[in-house]
């Protein structure tokens, strides 16, 4: 049953992509619509994931940060596609590009903040030393096999 659902989903995605490229003549706009559709899907799944995680957990916090990044990237994609669709770059002013830069910058800032938080937790719980031990054990095991 799951395989049939996955196959049906894959076929739907392929037909959706073909339809977008047939309806929308400009390739850059078509790619913008595709990017937005995958962005919306990612936001939906991430929202569902947040609801399934324990309130107050670190994983829920990081997933929420990931959701904010996705939202800003989607806003970037929407603004970029609209600027192409309506020709803002040529007709209005280059100042219309600034929201794009703001959205993508905010996404990266949230990624940086979350990465730093994950690094701090890794140092706090000492995962680095455990990872070194595991690497050394694997190296020793491989050396024994080669002999």
PyMOL commands that set and color helices and strands:
alter all, ss='L'
color gray80, all
select helices_A, chain A and resi 2-23+27-52+58-85+88-91+94-125+127-146
alter helices_A, ss='H'
color red, helices_A
deselect
rebuild
show_as cartoon
